[in-house]
């Protein structure tokens, strides 16, 4: 790839870095675009709130936009905080002849409650900007203000999105963050179609500053990369959900989503491959393996930070076994896309204790059971018979249920180094050795091997 699609953000500046232009630029870069900006307002803000707003003359906003349009081949653009009616008019005058998709985020109030859109600007937004929107992304309060409706039910969503489309927006994404429920549903209304419920997990975090900016700029970037509206929205949702799982608080108040999460995970993928490669070399000289694993296969697995599925888990593709002479036999190489007991183990363990991202899963034998008790390792057990019926037929979901139950119910989960079960209904039990690093898992394996008779 020799070029990146040029993506423009027209929005206000956040001196705290979590929202506005700053969030947009980071998001565009992380999703594969080249970011450029038109700054419509300067805010003096941090994680505790906004203490001041300074808006440039509308004419200067127009100068910025003209400079960009005169030179760069824009693939897409988004608008955020536009602050005043005259600024909205200046922007719309320049965008009226646009040939690229435009995402409009009708930013009106900050997360800390500060008004970001003057009262006289709402009519201008409806009259001039909404008709230019290829995708319009209000949250629930914004949609209620613009439509005059109270939005509580799916029927209300249909009515509200239809009213917004009647104002001129081609597609409407009614964001679900202000609705209640364990799942987060964004409603996407495409031209001539019923709203589609796009569901995703709700992330339990206070670090949500700038989420609307992040989502809209991600949508614009994926549109600029050639995706259709639905595909662009889903890709943007996935990015935001991951960034929220990795959110953090750099100040004393609510922090932002972690815009750098994609880069951080790419770096971590390489580290996991290196760590598992070193673990393979260590396993090849592990004399105790023949006693730990007289038959069967052991699986060594590792999860990325903020993992949510098997695509985030690496394992040795062929597992570890012993040859006819009892020597360790390591087959395959570290590959992401793991499934089964190992994937379920690290996904559940890291969800309860973020540092537990490595595990070794091996068959339970009578000798290993006795050695676990002598090893000094904290061992917890669960009974497969206690698992919900829906979890019992799948090794990954059963392991995840058991590990999650044990760690979340323990008064001292930090003392647990292994989670085991005795099997049942003809299936062999399993030992799941947990650790923050591959070396820690292997140290614990060696401790169990040393405790064998």
C-alpha angles and dihedrals in degrees: 000000000000098000139035125215111261109240121187126206118197105192149106128288122250111205088199091062099228103099141016122032092348093055091043095053093049092046094048091050094047092050096050107268137117107241126218128169148211110198114215099176142006116225127195100215146137135177091291097057149284120301100178147002128207119187123197121229112282087239091061091049087054090049091055092049093046091051091054096043093047094058115021129067098230116210094187142340141203135202126213129160108012095165103196143037094245091052091049089050092050091050094046092049089059096041097047092096096039119148097194133073117273126206114201119201106186095215108189109147130029122233088255091054102259116144111244099176122057117235092245091055098067094074090048091049091053095042101042113014107038092060089057093053118111087181121019114196113192123161120226098273092046092049091049092052094047096045100032089230132124107232116207109128138043087257089056089050091054092050094045096047091046089052091050090049089050086058087061108270110137096207128012126205108194103198117225103209093106094051121091125245143087091265124058115226124192112193116220117196112191123190112289095359139100116259113274120222108228104192129197136161116281109237114222100223140120090212098094102123111140098009094136092050090048095050096047094047091048090051090050091050094051091046087052089052090059102263122142119249097262093044091048092050093049092048090049092048090052092051093047093047091053092045090051092051087055095042119139142183114242091171138034095276137047112324133211134262110272102259092184094059094109092056093043091053093048088055091047092051089060092046091051091051090050093047093048090047089054089047090054091054090050093047091053088065097039105122093186094063095089090059094045094045112030088160139356130040134292119213122211112200139176132189129212117240112277091015118182106173148006092283086069094053126083125202138171099268096222099031128221124289138150127259125228090279094051094254118142112262115198114194126194131354136272109291131173119231100068124172138178130051095333095054092046090049099055095037091055096039094050091046090059098033110020094205095059098089102134129067144163118212119197137161117276116240131177090252093051091047090056092044092052089060092052098041098080089234117137104247128189127186137206132189116234089210089068093059119105113263092247091059099048100074097058124062094210096050092041093053091045091051093049097045092045092049093049098046098040094047097044117102088214108031091161088071095058114100099162136032116199142173134191096231120227144203091048096313123121119243122246139225116211113194110198132201147154092238136024090247091055090053091049092047089055092046089053091049090055092046091051089053093056116108 
